[in-house]
Amino acid sequence: MILTIDRVVHQTAKAVLVSFGDDEEVWIPFSVIEPESLVNLEEATEIDVADWFVKKEGLECYED
């Protein structure tokens, strides 16, 4: 699923912390992000994340 994000807050070796508005930040493991979404991640406004992860984390409301 393509998620619309506001910004990348922080990155580690294994995950990225993204912001969805002012009130929600979620850690997303790189292993569930499609490789093409990792290119220029710092500037991204959308990322392609595995469907099962989006559902598990309840992020469907941020689906593009």
CHARMM-style PDB file with segment names, atoms N, HN, CA, C and O in Angstrom:
ATOM      1  N   MET     1       0.840  -1.180   0.000  1.00  0.00      PROA
ATOM      2  CA  MET     1       0.000   0.000   0.000  1.00  0.00      PROA
ATOM      3  C   MET     1       0.881   1.237   0.000  1.00  0.00      PROA
ATOM      4  O   MET     1       1.930   1.276   0.643  1.00  0.00      PROA
ATOM      5  N   ILE     2       0.440   2.227  -0.721  1.00  0.00      PROA
ATOM      6  HN  ILE     2      -0.412   2.196  -1.243  1.00  0.00      PROA
ATOM      7  CA  ILE     2       1.140   3.510  -0.748  1.00  0.00      PROA
ATOM      8  C   ILE     2       0.594   4.370   0.389  1.00  0.00      PROA
ATOM      9  O   ILE     2      -0.605   4.638   0.463  1.00  0.00      PROA
ATOM     10  N   LEU     3       1.494   4.795   1.272  1.00  0.00      PROA
ATOM     11  HN  LEU     3       2.468   4.577   1.212  1.00  0.00      PROA
ATOM     12  CA  LEU     3       1.114   5.663   2.384  1.00  0.00      PROA
ATOM     13  C   LEU     3       1.625   7.067   2.133  1.00  0.00      PROA
ATOM     14  O   LEU     3       2.748   7.250   1.663  1.00  0.00      PROA
ATOM     15  N   THR     4       0.816   8.043   2.440  1.00  0.00      PROA
ATOM     16  HN  THR     4      -0.097   7.894   2.822  1.00  0.00      PROA
ATOM     17  CA  THR     4       1.220   9.444   2.355  1.00  0.00      PROA
ATOM     18  C   THR     4       1.768   9.855   3.713  1.00  0.00      PROA
ATOM     19  O   THR     4       1.077   9.766   4.728  1.00  0.00      PROA
ATOM     20  N   ILE     5       3.018  10.307   3.718  1.00  0.00      PROA
ATOM     21  HN  ILE     5       3.579  10.380   2.894  1.00  0.00      PROA
ATOM     22  CA  ILE     5       3.658  10.721   4.970  1.00  0.00      PROA
ATOM     23  C   ILE     5       3.935  12.219   4.934  1.00  0.00      PROA
ATOM     24  O   ILE     5       4.024  12.819   3.863  1.00  0.00      PROA
ATOM     25  N   ASP     6       4.069  12.817   6.120  1.00  0.00      PROA
ATOM     26  HN  ASP     6       3.996  12.330   6.990  1.00  0.00      PROA
ATOM     27  CA  ASP     6       4.422  14.232   6.186  1.00  0.00      PROA
ATOM     28  C   ASP     6       5.931  14.417   6.081  1.00  0.00      PROA
ATOM     29  O   ASP     6       6.416  15.280   5.350  1.00  0.00      PROA
ATOM     30  N   ARG     7       6.669  13.586   6.829  1.00  0.00      PROA
ATOM     31  HN  ARG     7       6.275  12.884   7.423  1.00  0.00      PROA
ATOM     32  CA  ARG     7       8.128  13.708   6.775  1.00  0.00      PROA
ATOM     33  C   ARG     7       8.790  12.513   7.439  1.00  0.00      PROA
ATOM     34  O   ARG     7       8.164  11.765   8.190  1.00  0.00      PROA
ATOM     35  N   VAL     8      10.066  12.355   7.143  1.00  0.00      PROA
ATOM     36  HN  VAL     8      10.574  12.963   6.533  1.00  0.00      PROA
ATOM     37  CA  VAL     8      10.896  11.375   7.816  1.00  0.00      PROA
ATOM     38  C   VAL     8      11.491  12.066   9.035  1.00  0.00      PROA
ATOM     39  O   VAL     8      12.156  13.095   8.916  1.00  0.00      PROA
ATOM     40  N   VAL     9      11.245  11.493  10.203  1.00  0.00      PROA
ATOM     41  HN  VAL     9      10.704  10.657  10.300  1.00  0.00      PROA
ATOM     42  CA  VAL     9      11.714  12.098  11.452  1.00  0.00      PROA
ATOM     43  C   VAL     9      13.114  11.618  11.801  1.00  0.00      PROA
ATOM     44  O   VAL     9      13.971  12.403  12.207  1.00  0.00      PROA
ATOM     45  N   HSD    10      13.336  10.305  11.638  1.00  0.00      PROA
ATOM     46  HN  HSD    10      12.640   9.667  11.309  1.00  0.00      PROA
ATOM     47  CA  HSD    10      14.609   9.701  12.042  1.00  0.00      PROA
ATOM     48  C   HSD    10      14.784   8.379  11.325  1.00  0.00      PROA
ATOM     49  O   HSD    10      13.806   7.734  10.947  1.00  0.00      PROA
ATOM     50  N   GLN    11      16.038   7.973  11.138  1.00  0.00      PROA
ATOM     51  HN  GLN    11      16.833   8.497  11.445  1.00  0.00      PROA
ATOM     52  CA  GLN    11      16.351   6.668  10.558  1.00  0.00      PROA
ATOM     53  C   GLN    11      17.391   5.962  11.396  1.00  0.00      PROA
ATOM     54  O   GLN    11      18.280   6.589  11.972  1.00  0.00      PROA
ATOM     55  N   THR    12      17.268   4.648  11.456  1.00  0.00      PROA
ATOM     56  HN  THR    12      16.546   4.139  10.988  1.00  0.00      PROA
ATOM     57  CA  THR    12      18.311   3.815  12.043  1.00  0.00      PROA
ATOM     58  C   THR    12      18.768   2.852  10.947  1.00  0.00      PROA
ATOM     59  O   THR    12      18.362   2.988   9.793  1.00  0.00      PROA
ATOM     60  N   ALA    13      19.595   1.896  11.298  1.00  0.00      PROA
ATOM     61  HN  ALA    13      19.925   1.786  12.235  1.00  0.00      PROA
ATOM     62  CA  ALA    13      20.060   0.920  10.315  1.00  0.00      PROA
ATOM     63  C   ALA    13      18.940  -0.006   9.854  1.00  0.00      PROA
ATOM     64  O   ALA    13      19.033  -0.603   8.781  1.00  0.00      PROA
ATOM     65  N   LYS    14      17.874  -0.133  10.661  1.00  0.00      PROA
ATOM     66  HN  LYS    14      17.799   0.352  11.532  1.00  0.00      PROA
ATOM     67  CA  LYS    14      16.837  -1.113  10.345  1.00  0.00      PROA
ATOM     68  C   LYS    14      15.441  -0.542  10.129  1.00  0.00      PROA
ATOM     69  O   LYS    14      14.551  -1.261   9.676  1.00  0.00      PROA
ATOM     70  N   ALA    15      15.230   0.726  10.440  1.00  0.00      PROA
ATOM     71  HN  ALA    15      15.953   1.310  10.808  1.00  0.00      PROA
ATOM     72  CA  ALA    15      13.863   1.266  10.361  1.00  0.00      PROA
ATOM     73  C   ALA    15      13.890   2.769  10.163  1.00  0.00      PROA
ATOM     74  O   ALA    15      14.921   3.427  10.307  1.00  0.00      PROA
ATOM     75  N   VAL    16      12.716   3.286   9.829  1.00  0.00      PROA
ATOM     76  HN  VAL    16      11.879   2.752   9.712  1.00  0.00      PROA
ATOM     77  CA  VAL    16      12.544   4.722   9.650  1.00  0.00      PROA
ATOM     78  C   VAL    16      11.341   5.172  10.481  1.00  0.00      PROA
ATOM     79  O   VAL    16      10.312   4.497  10.519  1.00  0.00      PROA
ATOM     80  N   LEU    17      11.485   6.308  11.140  1.00  0.00      PROA
ATOM     81  HN  LEU    17      12.321   6.856  11.109  1.00  0.00      PROA
ATOM     82  CA  LEU    17      10.391   6.898  11.901  1.00  0.00      PROA
ATOM     83  C   LEU    17       9.761   7.963  11.022  1.00  0.00      PROA
ATOM     84  O   LEU    17      10.410   8.944  10.659  1.00  0.00      PROA
ATOM     85  N   VAL    18       8.481   7.765  10.678  1.00  0.00      PROA
ATOM     86  HN  VAL    18       7.954   6.968  10.973  1.00  0.00      PROA
ATOM     87  CA  VAL    18       7.788   8.717   9.810  1.00  0.00      PROA
ATOM     88  C   VAL    18       6.671   9.399  10.584  1.00  0.00      PROA
ATOM     89  O   VAL    18       6.116   8.859  11.540  1.00  0.00      PROA
ATOM     90  N   SER    19       6.366  10.611  10.129  1.00  0.00      PROA
ATOM     91  HN  SER    19       6.817  11.051   9.352  1.00  0.00      PROA
ATOM     92  CA  SER    19       5.321  11.411  10.753  1.00  0.00      PROA
ATOM     93  C   SER    19       4.103  11.452   9.840  1.00  0.00      PROA
ATOM     94  O   SER    19       4.214  11.657   8.631  1.00  0.00      PROA
ATOM     95  N   PHE    20       2.934  11.252  10.455  1.00  0.00      PROA
ATOM     96  HN  PHE    20       2.845  11.085  11.437  1.00  0.00      PROA
ATOM     97  CA  PHE    20       1.653  11.388   9.781  1.00  0.00      PROA
ATOM     98  C   PHE    20       0.926  12.530  10.478  1.00  0.00      PROA
ATOM     99  O   PHE    20       0.120  12.287  11.376  1.00  0.00      PROA
ATOM    100  N   GLY    21       1.193  13.752  10.088  1.00  0.00      PROA
ATOM    101  HN  GLY    21       1.848  13.950   9.358  1.00  0.00      PROA
ATOM    102  CA  GLY    21       0.589  14.885  10.764  1.00  0.00      PROA
ATOM    103  C   GLY    21       1.336  15.203  12.044  1.00  0.00      PROA
ATOM    104  O   GLY    21       2.443  14.716  12.275  1.00  0.00      PROA
ATOM    105  N   ASP    22       0.714  16.027  12.869  1.00  0.00      PROA
ATOM    106  HN  ASP    22      -0.185  16.423  12.681  1.00  0.00      PROA
ATOM    107  CA  ASP    22       1.358  16.476  14.096  1.00  0.00      PROA
ATOM    108  C   ASP    22       1.250  15.481  15.238  1.00  0.00      PROA
ATOM    109  O   ASP    22       2.004  15.562  16.207  1.00  0.00      PROA
ATOM    110  N   ASP    23       0.314  14.540  15.130  1.00  0.00      PROA
ATOM    111  HN  ASP    23      -0.299  14.474  14.342  1.00  0.00      PROA
ATOM    112  CA  ASP    23       0.026  13.712  16.293  1.00  0.00      PROA
ATOM    113  C   ASP    23       0.404  12.245  16.181  1.00  0.00      PROA
ATOM    114  O   ASP    23       0.220  11.502  17.145  1.00  0.00      PROA
ATOM    115  N   GLU    24       0.926  11.796  15.044  1.00  0.00      PROA
ATOM    116  HN  GLU    24       1.076  12.400  14.261  1.00  0.00      PROA
ATOM    117  CA  GLU    24       1.260  10.378  14.942  1.00  0.00      PROA
ATOM    118  C   GLU    24       2.600  10.165  14.256  1.00  0.00      PROA
ATOM    119  O   GLU    24       2.851  10.668  13.161  1.00  0.00      PROA
ATOM    120  N   GLU    25       3.456   9.400  14.937  1.00  0.00      PROA
ATOM    121  HN  GLU    25       3.252   8.992  15.827  1.00  0.00      PROA
ATOM    122  CA  GLU    25       4.729   8.968  14.381  1.00  0.00      PROA
ATOM    123  C   GLU    25       4.791   7.457  14.510  1.00  0.00      PROA
ATOM    124  O   GLU    25       4.390   6.897  15.531  1.00  0.00      PROA
ATOM    125  N   VAL    26       5.293   6.798  13.473  1.00  0.00      PROA
ATOM    126  HN  VAL    26       5.619   7.253  12.644  1.00  0.00      PROA
ATOM    127  CA  VAL    26       5.338   5.331  13.447  1.00  0.00      PROA
ATOM    128  C   VAL    26       6.693   4.880  12.928  1.00  0.00      PROA
ATOM    129  O   VAL    26       7.204   5.400  11.936  1.00  0.00      PROA
ATOM    130  N   TRP    27       7.271   3.890  13.629  1.00  0.00      PROA
ATOM    131  HN  TRP    27       6.856   3.468  14.435  1.00  0.00      PROA
ATOM    132  CA  TRP    27       8.484   3.242  13.131  1.00  0.00      PROA
ATOM    133  C   TRP    27       8.074   2.199  12.097  1.00  0.00      PROA
ATOM    134  O   TRP    27       7.201   1.369  12.350  1.00  0.00      PROA
ATOM    135  N   ILE    28       8.714   2.251  10.928  1.00  0.00      PROA
ATOM    136  HN  ILE    28       9.423   2.925  10.722  1.00  0.00      PROA
ATOM    137  CA  ILE    28       8.453   1.277   9.871  1.00  0.00      PROA
ATOM    138  C   ILE    28       9.770   0.598   9.527  1.00  0.00      PROA
ATOM    139  O   ILE    28      10.719   1.262   9.109  1.00  0.00      PROA
ATOM    140  N   PRO    29       9.836  -0.721   9.699  1.00  0.00      PROA
ATOM    141  CA  PRO    29      11.067  -1.445   9.357  1.00  0.00      PROA
ATOM    142  C   PRO    29      11.346  -1.368   7.853  1.00  0.00      PROA
ATOM    143  O   PRO    29      10.422  -1.424   7.042  1.00  0.00      PROA
ATOM    144  N   PHE    30      12.613  -1.240   7.490  1.00  0.00      PROA
ATOM    145  HN  PHE    30      13.364  -1.195   8.148  1.00  0.00      PROA
ATOM    146  CA  PHE    30      12.980  -1.219   6.084  1.00  0.00      PROA
ATOM    147  C   PHE    30      12.555  -2.508   5.383  1.00  0.00      PROA
ATOM    148  O   PHE    30      12.304  -2.504   4.178  1.00  0.00      PROA
ATOM    149  N   SER    31      12.472  -3.604   6.126  1.00  0.00      PROA
ATOM    150  HN  SER    31      12.675  -3.607   7.105  1.00  0.00      PROA
ATOM    151  CA  SER    31      12.125  -4.898   5.528  1.00  0.00      PROA
ATOM    152  C   SER    31      10.703  -4.946   4.981  1.00  0.00      PROA
ATOM    153  O   SER    31      10.391  -5.832   4.186  1.00  0.00      PROA
ATOM    154  N   VAL    32       9.829  -4.021   5.381  1.00  0.00      PROA
ATOM    155  HN  VAL    32      10.082  -3.301   6.027  1.00  0.00      PROA
ATOM    156  CA  VAL    32       8.453  -4.013   4.871  1.00  0.00      PROA
ATOM    157  C   VAL    32       8.209  -2.862   3.882  1.00  0.00      PROA
ATOM    158  O   VAL    32       7.085  -2.659   3.425  1.00  0.00      PROA
ATOM    159  N   ILE    33       9.266  -2.116   3.560  1.00  0.00      PROA
ATOM    160  HN  ILE    33      10.180  -2.281   3.932  1.00  0.00      PROA
ATOM    161  CA  ILE    33       9.172  -1.026   2.596  1.00  0.00      PROA
ATOM    162  C   ILE    33       9.732  -1.514   1.260  1.00  0.00      PROA
ATOM    163  O   ILE    33      10.805  -2.116   1.210  1.00  0.00      PROA
ATOM    164  N   GLU    34       8.998  -1.250   0.182  1.00  0.00      PROA
ATOM    165  HN  GLU    34       8.126  -0.762   0.223  1.00  0.00      PROA
ATOM    166  CA  GLU    34       9.449  -1.634  -1.146  1.00  0.00      PROA
ATOM    167  C   GLU    34      10.746  -0.890  -1.475  1.00  0.00      PROA
ATOM    168  O   GLU    34      10.873   0.295  -1.165  1.00  0.00      PROA
ATOM    169  N   PRO    35      11.707  -1.575  -2.100  1.00  0.00      PROA
ATOM    170  CA  PRO    35      13.023  -0.970  -2.372  1.00  0.00      PROA
ATOM    171  C   PRO    35      12.970   0.367  -3.113  1.00  0.00      PROA
ATOM    172  O   PRO    35      13.762   1.263  -2.821  1.00  0.00      PROA
ATOM    173  N   GLU    36      12.052   0.511  -4.064  1.00  0.00      PROA
ATOM    174  HN  GLU    36      11.409  -0.217  -4.302  1.00  0.00      PROA
ATOM    175  CA  GLU    36      11.996   1.779  -4.811  1.00  0.00      PROA
ATOM    176  C   GLU    36      11.584   2.956  -3.925  1.00  0.00      PROA
ATOM    177  O   GLU    36      11.864   4.108  -4.257  1.00  0.00      PROA
ATOM    178  N   SER    37      10.927   2.676  -2.812  1.00  0.00      PROA
ATOM    179  HN  SER    37      10.699   1.740  -2.542  1.00  0.00      PROA
ATOM    180  CA  SER    37      10.540   3.738  -1.884  1.00  0.00      PROA
ATOM    181  C   SER    37      11.700   4.201  -1.014  1.00  0.00      PROA
ATOM    182  O   SER    37      11.619   5.241  -0.361  1.00  0.00      PROA
ATOM    183  N   LEU    38      12.771   3.431  -1.010  1.00  0.00      PROA
ATOM    184  HN  LEU    38      12.837   2.586  -1.541  1.00  0.00      PROA
ATOM    185  CA  LEU    38      13.923   3.780  -0.178  1.00  0.00      PROA
ATOM    186  C   LEU    38      14.851   4.777  -0.859  1.00  0.00      PROA
ATOM    187  O   LEU    38      15.725   5.359  -0.215  1.00  0.00      PROA
ATOM    188  N   VAL    39      14.662   4.975  -2.163  1.00  0.00      PROA
ATOM    189  HN  VAL    39      13.952   4.503  -2.686  1.00  0.00      PROA
ATOM    190  CA  VAL    39      15.460   5.949  -2.896  1.00  0.00      PROA
ATOM    191  C   VAL    39      14.971   7.349  -2.515  1.00  0.00      PROA
ATOM    192  O   VAL    39      13.776   7.632  -2.600  1.00  0.00      PROA
ATOM    193  N   ASN    40      15.873   8.205  -2.105  1.00  0.00      PROA
ATOM    194  HN  ASN    40      16.844   7.975  -2.036  1.00  0.00      PROA
ATOM    195  CA  ASN    40      15.528   9.569  -1.668  1.00  0.00      PROA
ATOM    196  C   ASN    40      14.471   9.576  -0.566  1.00  0.00      PROA
ATOM    197  O   ASN    40      13.549  10.391  -0.587  1.00  0.00      PROA
ATOM    198  N   LEU    41      14.606   8.686   0.371  1.00  0.00      PROA
ATOM    199  HN  LEU    41      15.355   8.023   0.388  1.00  0.00      PROA
ATOM    200  CA  LEU    41      13.629   8.554   1.454  1.00  0.00      PROA
ATOM    201  C   LEU    41      13.473   9.844   2.255  1.00  0.00      PROA
ATOM    202  O   LEU    41      12.368  10.176   2.684  1.00  0.00      PROA
ATOM    203  N   GLU    42      14.555  10.564   2.457  1.00  0.00      PROA
ATOM    204  HN  GLU    42      15.453  10.295   2.108  1.00  0.00      PROA
ATOM    205  CA  GLU    42      14.499  11.815   3.232  1.00  0.00      PROA
ATOM    206  C   GLU    42      13.539  12.839   2.623  1.00  0.00      PROA
ATOM    207  O   GLU    42      12.974  13.666   3.339  1.00  0.00      PROA
ATOM    208  N   GLU    43      13.356  12.782   1.309  1.00  0.00      PROA
ATOM    209  HN  GLU    43      13.814  12.110   0.727  1.00  0.00      PROA
ATOM    210  CA  GLU    43      12.503  13.752   0.619  1.00  0.00      PROA
ATOM    211  C   GLU    43      11.130  13.183   0.261  1.00  0.00      PROA
ATOM    212  O   GLU    43      10.312  13.876  -0.345  1.00  0.00      PROA
ATOM    213  N   ALA    44      10.877  11.947   0.626  1.00  0.00      PROA
ATOM    214  HN  ALA    44      11.542  11.385   1.119  1.00  0.00      PROA
ATOM    215  CA  ALA    44       9.649  11.260   0.212  1.00  0.00      PROA
ATOM    216  C   ALA    44       8.399  11.841   0.872  1.00  0.00      PROA
ATOM    217  O   ALA    44       8.425  12.286   2.019  1.00  0.00      PROA
ATOM    218  N   THR    45       7.314  11.822   0.114  1.00  0.00      PROA
ATOM    219  HN  THR    45       7.293  11.460  -0.818  1.00  0.00      PROA
ATOM    220  CA  THR    45       6.000  12.154   0.656  1.00  0.00      PROA
ATOM    221  C   THR    45       5.086  10.937   0.605  1.00  0.00      PROA
ATOM    222  O   THR    45       3.988  10.949   1.161  1.00  0.00      PROA
ATOM    223  N   GLU    46       5.553   9.882  -0.071  1.00  0.00      PROA
ATOM    224  HN  GLU    46       6.445   9.873  -0.522  1.00  0.00      PROA
ATOM    225  CA  GLU    46       4.825   8.616  -0.142  1.00  0.00      PROA
ATOM    226  C   GLU    46       5.815   7.470  -0.031  1.00  0.00      PROA
ATOM    227  O   GLU    46       6.938   7.545  -0.531  1.00  0.00      PROA
ATOM    228  N   ILE    47       5.377   6.409   0.634  1.00  0.00      PROA
ATOM    229  HN  ILE    47       4.465   6.348   1.039  1.00  0.00      PROA
ATOM    230  CA  ILE    47       6.182   5.193   0.683  1.00  0.00      PROA
ATOM    231  C   ILE    47       5.280   3.990   0.462  1.00  0.00      PROA
ATOM    232  O   ILE    47       4.119   3.978   0.873  1.00  0.00      PROA
ATOM    233  N   ASP    48       5.834   2.984  -0.191  1.00  0.00      PROA
ATOM    234  HN  ASP    48       6.777   2.993  -0.524  1.00  0.00      PROA
ATOM    235  CA  ASP    48       5.104   1.750  -0.487  1.00  0.00      PROA
ATOM    236  C   ASP    48       5.464   0.721   0.580  1.00  0.00      PROA
ATOM    237  O   ASP    48       6.605   0.266   0.658  1.00  0.00      PROA
ATOM    238  N   VAL    49       4.480   0.362   1.400  1.00  0.00      PROA
ATOM    239  HN  VAL    49       3.553   0.732   1.337  1.00  0.00      PROA
ATOM    240  CA  VAL    49       4.687  -0.510   2.552  1.00  0.00      PROA
ATOM    241  C   VAL    49       3.840  -1.776   2.384  1.00  0.00      PROA
ATOM    242  O   VAL    49       2.743  -1.724   1.828  1.00  0.00      PROA
ATOM    243  N   ALA    50       4.349  -2.898   2.863  1.00  0.00      PROA
ATOM    244  HN  ALA    50       5.240  -2.940   3.315  1.00  0.00      PROA
ATOM    245  CA  ALA    50       3.630  -4.169   2.779  1.00  0.00      PROA
ATOM    246  C   ALA    50       2.226  -4.043   3.373  1.00  0.00      PROA
ATOM    247  O   ALA    50       2.041  -3.476   4.449  1.00  0.00      PROA
ATOM    248  N   ASP    51       1.246  -4.580   2.653  1.00  0.00      PROA
ATOM    249  HN  ASP    51       1.397  -5.041   1.778  1.00  0.00      PROA
ATOM    250  CA  ASP    51      -0.161  -4.492   3.077  1.00  0.00      PROA
ATOM    251  C   ASP    51      -0.376  -5.009   4.492  1.00  0.00      PROA
ATOM    252  O   ASP    51      -1.081  -4.385   5.284  1.00  0.00      PROA
ATOM    253  N   TRP    52       0.234  -6.154   4.813  1.00  0.00      PROA
ATOM    254  HN  TRP    52       0.807  -6.661   4.170  1.00  0.00      PROA
ATOM    255  CA  TRP    52       0.002  -6.762   6.122  1.00  0.00      PROA
ATOM    256  C   TRP    52       0.490  -5.846   7.247  1.00  0.00      PROA
ATOM    257  O   TRP    52      -0.115  -5.811   8.318  1.00  0.00      PROA
ATOM    258  N   PHE    53       1.577  -5.104   7.015  1.00  0.00      PROA
ATOM    259  HN  PHE    53       2.068  -5.132   6.144  1.00  0.00      PROA
ATOM    260  CA  PHE    53       2.100  -4.211   8.045  1.00  0.00      PROA
ATOM    261  C   PHE    53       1.168  -3.020   8.247  1.00  0.00      PROA
ATOM    262  O   PHE    53       0.908  -2.607   9.377  1.00  0.00      PROA
ATOM    263  N   VAL    54       0.672  -2.478   7.146  1.00  0.00      PROA
ATOM    264  HN  VAL    54       0.883  -2.814   6.228  1.00  0.00      PROA
ATOM    265  CA  VAL    54      -0.256  -1.344   7.221  1.00  0.00      PROA
ATOM    266  C   VAL    54      -1.489  -1.735   8.021  1.00  0.00      PROA
ATOM    267  O   VAL    54      -1.942  -0.976   8.878  1.00  0.00      PROA
ATOM    268  N   LYS    55      -2.032  -2.912   7.746  1.00  0.00      PROA
ATOM    269  HN  LYS    55      -1.663  -3.528   7.050  1.00  0.00      PROA
ATOM    270  CA  LYS    55      -3.218  -3.384   8.467  1.00  0.00      PROA
ATOM    271  C   LYS    55      -2.906  -3.653   9.931  1.00  0.00      PROA
ATOM    272  O   LYS    55      -3.687  -3.299  10.815  1.00  0.00      PROA
ATOM    273  N   LYS    56      -1.763  -4.281  10.185  1.00  0.00      PROA
ATOM    274  HN  LYS    56      -1.129  -4.569   9.467  1.00  0.00      PROA
ATOM    275  CA  LYS    56      -1.367  -4.610  11.563  1.00  0.00      PROA
ATOM    276  C   LYS    56      -1.234  -3.347  12.421  1.00  0.00      PROA
ATOM    277  O   LYS    56      -1.621  -3.333  13.590  1.00  0.00      PROA
ATOM    278  N   GLU    57      -0.683  -2.294  11.823  1.00  0.00      PROA
ATOM    279  HN  GLU    57      -0.368  -2.305  10.874  1.00  0.00      PROA
ATOM    280  CA  GLU    57      -0.440  -1.044  12.555  1.00  0.00      PROA
ATOM    281  C   GLU    57      -1.620  -0.072  12.484  1.00  0.00      PROA
ATOM    282  O   GLU    57      -1.588   0.990  13.105  1.00  0.00      PROA
ATOM    283  N   GLY    58      -2.667  -0.435  11.722  1.00  0.00      PROA
ATOM    284  HN  GLY    58      -2.694  -1.298  11.217  1.00  0.00      PROA
ATOM    285  CA  GLY    58      -3.849   0.429  11.613  1.00  0.00      PROA
ATOM    286  C   GLY    58      -3.588   1.720  10.860  1.00  0.00      PROA
ATOM    287  O   GLY    58      -4.099   2.777  11.230  1.00  0.00      PROA
ATOM    288  N   LEU    59      -2.793   1.635   9.805  1.00  0.00      PROA
ATOM    289  HN  LEU    59      -2.377   0.777   9.504  1.00  0.00      PROA
ATOM    290  CA  LEU    59      -2.397   2.832   9.055  1.00  0.00      PROA
ATOM    291  C   LEU    59      -3.204   3.035   7.779  1.00  0.00      PROA
ATOM    292  O   LEU    59      -2.831   3.850   6.936  1.00  0.00      PROA
ATOM    293  N   GLU    60      -4.292   2.312   7.629  1.00  0.00      PROA
ATOM    294  HN  GLU    60      -4.596   1.650   8.314  1.00  0.00      PROA
ATOM    295  CA  GLU    60      -5.095   2.402   6.399  1.00  0.00      PROA
ATOM    296  C   GLU    60      -5.581   3.831   6.114  1.00  0.00      PROA
ATOM    297  O   GLU    60      -5.762   4.201   4.954  1.00  0.00      PROA
ATOM    298  N   CYS    61      -5.788   4.615   7.144  1.00  0.00      PROA
ATOM    299  HN  CYS    61      -5.641   4.314   8.086  1.00  0.00      PROA
ATOM    300  CA  CYS    61      -6.277   5.982   6.946  1.00  0.00      PROA
ATOM    301  C   CYS    61      -5.257   6.869   6.257  1.00  0.00      PROA
ATOM    302  O   CYS    61      -5.609   7.957   5.801  1.00  0.00      PROA
ATOM    303  N   TYR    62      -3.998   6.440   6.166  1.00  0.00      PROA
ATOM    304  HN  TYR    62      -3.712   5.557   6.537  1.00  0.00      PROA
ATOM    305  CA  TYR    62      -2.962   7.212   5.497  1.00  0.00      PROA
ATOM    306  C   TYR    62      -2.666   6.672   4.093  1.00  0.00      PROA
ATOM    307  O   TYR    62      -1.720   7.102   3.433  1.00  0.00      PROA
ATOM    308  N   GLU    63      -3.502   5.715   3.653  1.00  0.00      PROA
ATOM    309  HN  GLU    63      -4.270   5.366   4.190  1.00  0.00      PROA
ATOM    310  CA  GLU    63      -3.327   5.141   2.323  1.00  0.00      PROA
ATOM    311  C   GLU    63      -3.632   6.174   1.261  1.00  0.00      PROA
ATOM    312  O   GLU    63      -4.602   6.924   1.369  1.00  0.00      PROA
ATOM    313  N   ASP    64      -2.794   6.209   0.229  1.00  0.00      PROA
ATOM    314  HN  ASP    64      -2.006   5.600   0.142  1.00  0.00      PROA
ATOM    315  CA  ASP    64      -2.982   7.149  -0.871  1.00  0.00      PROA
ATOM    316  C   ASP    64      -4.018   6.623  -1.831  1.00  0.00      PROA
ATOM    317  OT1 ASP    64      -4.321   7.275  -2.831  1.00  0.00      PROA
TER     318      ASP     64
END
